Amino acid sequence: MNIAIVGLGEVGRCYAAPLDAAGHRLLLCEAHVSDAARRLAESLGLTIRERAGDWLSDADLVLSCVTGTTALPVLQQILPFLRKGATVADFTTASPAVKRQGAALAKAAGVEFVDTAIMGAISLNLVRTPLLVAGTGTSKLKDALEHAGGKVQVIEGGSAGDAMSLKILRSVFTKGMEALCVELLMSAEKQGVRGKLYEQLSDIDNTPLRSFIDMLVRTHVIHAKRRAHEVHDAQAELVAQGLPSVVLRGVEQRFLDTAAALEVQPLPSDAPSVDQALDWLLANRPAAASAA
């Protein structure tokens, strides 16, 4: 397969050698050629183009490995040179909305588009870094990369934007948990109860993650007012320990917003399902959040 790599930063360079070793013919492009990119090209016996051109008409698959801010301009530059049926895989950190715009542009040009989200640290795992992909042309990308040692998960029935959306949502969860756990274990360690804390949290290990998350949302819309008071008290305790919380300030506001909305618009059910809870929460967001 003829594969063009546009952008020879860390991501683009990571895939070049494995794809070359897997027997693919590579076409390299980089507007600002670094020493690392030049060394890579020399090791593979390849030249680097500095701009889009007719040479792209040979490409079956294009890996766009530029920055998120240049994702659309670069796509617009390369599309006129691609043959119909070619595939562009957008490896950038562009937003879900930008990925959807890219997919629309590609479709209009008769080109397939793959929203590609990098789900780990390229610097650590290189070509083995997991990728989450959605859109048209996913099978072409998956076949090429897995033959070169890559790991690609296709979102069945997914469309462009879904992969990046899920990556961002995963970050909301994991980074939020990280910040909370930092504060939690600092306090537990200072009080000398860290080992006992793990025991008190062990019941959560026995609950499937989906069930646990859904339970929190279902009960949030019932008990927000009471829990806001508990969070307030917890903050006061951390302040007393000399460990004022950054995370719990936002947590308390989340509960206070829900409690205030309940005063205006009560729940339609005393025991809402997670779908009902989410519908109510989305319909009763604070004015500022709704405007945003």
C-alpha positions as CSV (number, residue, x, y, z in Angstrom):
1,M,0.0,0.0,0.0
2,N,1.2,3.5,-0.7
3,I,1.0,5.5,2.6
4,A,1.7,9.2,2.9
5,I,2.7,10.6,6.3
6,V,2.1,14.3,6.5
7,G,3.9,15.7,9.6
8,L,7.1,14.2,10.9
9,G,6.9,15.2,14.5
10,E,7.0,12.5,17.2
11,V,3.8,10.8,16.0
12,G,4.6,10.7,12.3
13,R,8.1,9.5,12.9
14,C,6.8,6.8,15.2
15,Y,4.8,5.1,12.4
16,A,7.2,5.5,9.5
17,A,9.8,2.8,10.2
18,P,7.3,0.1,11.2
19,L,5.1,0.8,8.1
20,D,8.2,0.7,5.9
21,A,9.3,-2.6,7.5
22,A,5.9,-4.0,6.9
23,G,6.4,-3.5,3.2
24,H,4.4,-0.4,2.5
25,R,5.7,2.3,0.2
26,L,6.0,5.5,2.1
27,L,5.6,9.1,1.0
28,L,6.9,11.7,3.5
29,C,5.9,15.3,3.9
30,E,7.0,17.9,6.5
31,A,6.9,21.7,6.0
32,H,9.6,22.4,8.6
33,V,12.1,19.5,8.5
34,S,13.8,18.7,11.8
35,D,17.1,16.9,12.2
36,A,15.2,13.9,13.6
37,A,12.9,13.8,10.5
38,R,15.9,14.2,8.2
39,R,17.7,11.3,9.9
40,L,14.6,9.1,9.7
41,A,14.2,9.8,6.0
42,E,17.9,9.1,5.3
43,S,17.7,5.8,7.3
44,L,14.8,4.7,5.1
45,G,16.3,6.0,1.8
46,L,13.4,8.4,1.3
47,T,13.0,12.0,0.4
48,I,10.8,14.5,2.3
49,R,8.4,16.7,0.4
50,E,7.8,20.1,2.0
51,R,4.3,20.8,0.6
52,A,1.3,19.0,-0.8
53,G,1.4,18.2,-4.5
54,D,0.7,15.8,-7.3
55,W,2.8,13.2,-5.5
56,L,-0.2,12.6,-3.2
57,S,-2.2,11.1,-6.0
58,D,-0.2,7.9,-5.5
59,A,-1.4,7.6,-1.8
60,D,-3.9,5.0,-0.8
61,L,-3.8,6.1,2.8
62,V,-2.7,9.4,4.3
63,L,-1.7,9.8,8.0
64,S,-2.2,13.4,9.0
65,C,0.1,13.8,12.0
66,V,0.2,17.6,12.2
67,T,-0.9,19.8,15.1
68,G,-4.6,20.1,16.0
69,T,-4.6,23.8,15.1
70,T,-3.5,23.0,11.6
71,A,-5.6,19.9,11.0
72,L,-8.2,21.6,8.8
73,P,-5.8,23.8,6.8
74,V,-3.6,20.8,6.0
75,L,-6.5,18.7,5.1
76,Q,-7.7,21.4,2.7
77,Q,-4.3,21.5,1.1
78,I,-4.0,17.8,0.5
79,L,-7.6,16.9,-0.6
80,P,-7.3,18.4,-4.1
81,F,-4.4,16.0,-4.9
82,L,-5.9,12.8,-3.5
83,R,-7.7,10.3,-5.8
84,K,-11.3,9.3,-5.1
85,G,-11.4,6.4,-2.7
86,A,-8.2,7.3,-0.8
87,T,-8.3,7.5,3.0
88,V,-7.1,10.3,5.3
89,A,-6.5,9.3,8.9
90,D,-6.5,12.4,11.2
91,F,-4.1,11.6,14.1
92,T,-4.3,15.2,15.3
93,T,-5.6,16.5,18.7
94,A,-8.2,18.6,16.9
95,S,-11.6,18.8,18.7
96,P,-14.5,16.5,17.8
97,A,-16.2,19.4,16.0
98,V,-13.1,19.9,13.8
99,K,-12.9,16.2,13.1
100,R,-16.5,16.2,11.9
101,Q,-15.7,19.2,9.7
102,G,-12.8,17.3,8.2
103,A,-15.0,14.3,7.5
104,A,-17.5,16.5,5.7
105,L,-14.7,18.0,3.5
106,A,-13.3,14.6,2.7
107,K,-16.7,13.2,1.8
108,A,-17.3,16.1,-0.6
109,A,-14.0,15.2,-2.3
110,G,-14.8,11.5,-2.5
111,V,-12.2,10.6,0.2
112,E,-12.7,8.5,3.3
113,F,-11.9,10.0,6.7
114,V,-10.8,8.3,9.9
115,D,-11.0,10.1,13.2
116,T,-8.0,8.7,15.0
117,A,-7.5,9.2,18.8
118,I,-4.1,8.3,20.3
119,M,-5.0,6.7,23.7
120,G,-1.6,6.7,25.4
121,A,1.9,8.0,25.3
122,I,3.6,7.6,21.9
123,S,7.0,8.2,23.5
124,L,6.5,5.2,25.7
125,N,4.8,2.6,23.5
126,L,5.6,3.8,20.0
127,V,3.7,1.9,17.3
128,R,2.1,-0.2,20.0
129,T,0.2,2.8,21.5
130,P,-3.5,2.0,21.4
131,L,-5.6,3.9,18.8
132,L,-9.3,4.5,18.9
133,V,-10.8,5.1,15.5
134,A,-14.1,6.0,13.9
135,G,-15.4,7.0,10.5
136,T,-15.1,5.7,7.0
137,G,-12.0,3.8,5.9
138,T,-11.3,2.4,9.4
139,S,-10.6,-1.1,8.0
140,K,-7.9,0.2,5.7
141,L,-6.1,2.0,8.5
142,K,-6.5,-1.0,10.9
143,D,-5.1,-3.5,8.4
144,A,-2.1,-1.3,7.6
145,L,-1.2,-0.5,11.2
146,E,-1.8,-3.9,12.8
147,H,0.3,-5.5,10.1
148,A,3.0,-3.1,11.2
149,G,2.6,-3.9,14.9
150,G,0.0,-1.3,15.9
151,K,-3.1,-1.7,18.1
152,V,-6.3,-0.2,16.6
153,Q,-9.8,-0.4,18.1
154,V,-12.7,0.5,15.8
155,I,-15.8,2.1,17.2
156,E,-18.5,0.0,15.5
157,G,-21.1,2.2,13.9
158,G,-19.1,5.3,15.0
159,S,-18.7,8.4,13.0
160,A,-15.9,11.0,12.8
161,G,-15.6,12.9,16.1
162,D,-16.6,9.9,18.2
163,A,-13.1,8.8,18.8
164,M,-11.9,12.2,20.0
165,S,-15.0,12.7,22.1
166,L,-14.4,9.4,23.9
167,K,-10.7,10.3,24.4
168,I,-11.7,13.6,26.0
169,L,-14.4,12.0,28.1
170,R,-12.0,9.4,29.3
171,S,-9.6,12.2,30.3
172,V,-12.5,14.0,32.2
173,F,-12.9,10.8,34.3
174,T,-9.3,9.8,34.8
175,K,-7.8,13.3,35.4
176,G,-10.7,14.1,37.7
177,M,-10.1,10.9,39.6
178,E,-6.4,11.6,39.7
179,A,-6.8,15.0,41.3
180,L,-9.3,13.7,43.8
181,C,-7.1,10.7,44.7
182,V,-4.1,13.0,45.3
183,E,-6.1,15.0,47.8
184,L,-7.7,11.9,49.3
185,L,-4.4,10.0,49.9
186,M,-2.6,13.1,51.2
187,S,-5.2,13.5,53.9
188,A,-5.3,9.8,54.7
189,E,-1.5,9.6,54.9
190,K,-1.3,12.7,57.2
191,Q,-3.9,11.1,59.5
192,G,-2.2,7.7,59.4
193,V,-5.2,5.9,58.1
194,R,-4.3,5.2,54.5
195,G,-4.3,1.4,54.9
196,K,-7.6,1.5,56.6
197,L,-9.0,3.7,53.9
198,Y,-8.4,1.1,51.2
199,E,-10.4,-1.4,53.3
200,Q,-13.3,1.1,53.6
201,L,-13.3,1.6,49.8
202,S,-13.0,-2.1,49.0
203,D,-16.7,-2.5,48.4
204,I,-16.4,-0.3,45.3
205,D,-14.1,-3.0,43.8
206,N,-17.0,-5.4,43.8
207,T,-19.3,-3.1,41.8
208,P,-18.9,-3.0,37.9
209,L,-17.7,0.5,36.9
210,R,-20.8,1.2,34.7
211,S,-23.1,0.2,37.5
212,F,-21.2,2.4,40.0
213,I,-21.2,5.5,37.7
214,D,-24.8,5.1,36.8
215,M,-25.7,4.8,40.5
216,L,-23.9,8.0,41.4
217,V,-25.8,9.9,38.7
218,R,-29.2,8.4,39.6
219,T,-28.8,9.2,43.3
220,H,-27.2,12.6,42.7
221,V,-30.5,14.1,41.5
222,I,-32.2,12.8,44.7
223,H,-29.7,13.6,47.4
224,A,-27.8,16.6,46.0
225,K,-28.8,19.0,48.8
226,R,-27.7,16.6,51.6
227,R,-24.5,15.7,49.9
228,A,-23.7,19.4,49.4
229,H,-23.6,19.8,53.2
230,E,-21.4,16.7,53.5
231,V,-19.0,18.0,50.9
232,H,-18.9,21.4,52.8
233,D,-18.1,19.6,56.0
234,A,-15.4,17.5,54.3
235,Q,-13.8,20.7,53.0
236,A,-13.7,22.2,56.5
237,E,-12.0,19.1,57.8
238,L,-9.3,19.2,55.1
239,V,-8.7,22.9,55.9
240,A,-8.2,22.0,59.5
241,Q,-5.6,19.5,58.4
242,G,-3.7,22.2,56.5
243,L,-4.7,20.5,53.2
244,P,-7.4,22.8,51.7
245,S,-9.1,21.1,48.8
246,V,-9.1,22.4,45.2
247,V,-11.3,19.6,43.9
248,L,-14.1,19.8,46.5
249,R,-14.8,23.4,45.8
250,G,-16.1,22.4,42.3
251,V,-17.8,19.3,43.7
252,E,-19.7,21.4,46.2
253,Q,-20.8,23.8,43.5
254,R,-22.0,20.9,41.3
255,F,-24.2,19.7,44.2
256,L,-25.5,23.2,45.0
257,D,-26.4,23.8,41.4
258,T,-28.4,20.6,41.3
259,A,-30.1,21.3,44.6
260,A,-31.1,24.8,43.5
261,A,-32.5,23.4,40.2
262,L,-34.6,20.8,42.2
263,E,-36.2,23.7,44.1
264,V,-37.5,25.1,40.8
265,Q,-38.1,21.9,38.8
266,P,-38.7,18.8,40.9
267,L,-37.9,15.4,39.6
268,P,-40.7,13.6,37.7
269,S,-39.9,10.4,39.5
270,D,-38.8,9.5,43.1
271,A,-36.6,6.8,41.7
272,P,-35.2,8.0,38.4
273,S,-33.4,5.7,36.0
274,V,-30.0,7.0,34.8
275,D,-31.6,8.1,31.5
276,Q,-34.2,10.1,33.4
277,A,-31.6,11.6,35.6
278,L,-29.5,12.7,32.7
279,D,-32.5,14.1,30.8
280,W,-33.4,16.1,33.9
281,L,-29.8,17.3,34.5
282,L,-29.4,18.4,30.8
283,A,-32.7,20.2,30.9
284,N,-32.0,22.0,34.1
285,R,-28.4,23.2,33.7
286,P,-27.5,26.5,35.3
287,A,-28.1,29.5,33.0
288,A,-24.3,30.1,32.4
289,A,-23.7,26.5,31.5
290,S,-26.7,26.4,29.2
291,A,-25.5,29.5,27.4
292,A,-22.0,28.0,26.9
